[in-house]
Amino acid sequence: MTKFGELISSRIPTLIDFYTEWEGESNNLHPILRDVAAALGDKAKVVKIDVAKNETLAEALRIKGNPTFIIYKDGEMKWRQTGHQDANTLISLVQQYL
C-alpha cells in the first residue's frame, strides 16, 4: 500500500479506475481511459488498478462494484462513483481539481 500512498499524494489529480479483467465490459473502458489521459496530458494521472490483483487495497477502500472511479489529489479523495462513465464526464470531473 506504500506505492498507493505515493500515487494518491500527488499534487496533480489522479483518476483511478478500479476494474476486474473478468468483466467483459471493463475492456470497453480502455479506449475511454486512453481518451481521458490524452485529453488531460500531464495535468493529471490516469491509473487502472485490477481489483483481483489488489484485493487488500480494494477491501480497504470498500470497492464493491466495477468499475469504480476515484479521484485523489494531495492524498485526499475528491470524488468517487461506481458504474460506467463516458470520457467527457471523466475529463470534466478531473478538470475541477486542476
N, C-alpha and C positions, 0 to 999 in steps of 0.2 A: 504493500500500500504506500510505501515511501515514494515510488515513482508517480503514483496517482496524486499524492500531495504536491509534488513538484509540478505536475501537469496543471492542476487547478489553481495553483498560486500565481499563475502568470498575470501580468498587468494588462494583457490583452484578453478579450473574451475568448473562452474555449467552449465550443459546441461539441458535446459528446453524444454519440448515438450508441445506446446500449441495445444490442441485437443478438439474435441467435442464427447460426448458419442453417439450421434445420428448418427454419421457417422460409418457405419459398418466396413469400412476399418481401422479405428483407433484402433479397437480391435486387429487387426493383429500386431500392433506395440508393444503391451505389451510384448511378448516374446523377441522382438528385444531389447527393452529398458532394460529388465532384463539381457540380454546377455551383453549389454554395461556396465551396472552397475557392473556386476560380473567381467568383464574384467578390469575395471578401479579401482575397490576396493575403498579404502579410499583416493585415489589420486584425485578423482573428485566426484561431486554430480550429480545425475540424478534425475530430478524432472518432474512430469507431472502436468500441470495446465489445468483444464477444462474451456474452453472459456465461456461456457454458465453460469457457476457459478462465473466467474470473469470478467464480461462484462466491468467494468470500466478499469481494467488493460489491457484487450485486446484492448479496444479503444485507450488507452493512447499509447500503443505500435504499434498501427495500424496493428493488426493481421487481415489479410483479408482471408487467406486460411488456410486449415487444412490438415495435420499437419504443424505447423511452428516450426522449431527448432531454438533456440538461445543459444549461448554460452556466458556466462559472466565470467569475472574474475576481482577482485578488483573493482567491481561496473561498469565496462566498458563492453559494448557489443563488443565481439571479432569477432563473426560470426553469420550469420542469413541466413536461407534457408527455403522456403516453398516447401512442397512436400515430398514424402516418401524417406527415406534414409535407406540403409542397415546397419547392426551392424558394419561391418568392417570400413565403411566410417565414421560413427559417432565416433568410437573409435579413428581412426587416426586423426580426426579433433580435438577432445578433447586433445589428447596427444600433439598436437602442443603447447598447453598452459600450460603444466605441469611445 
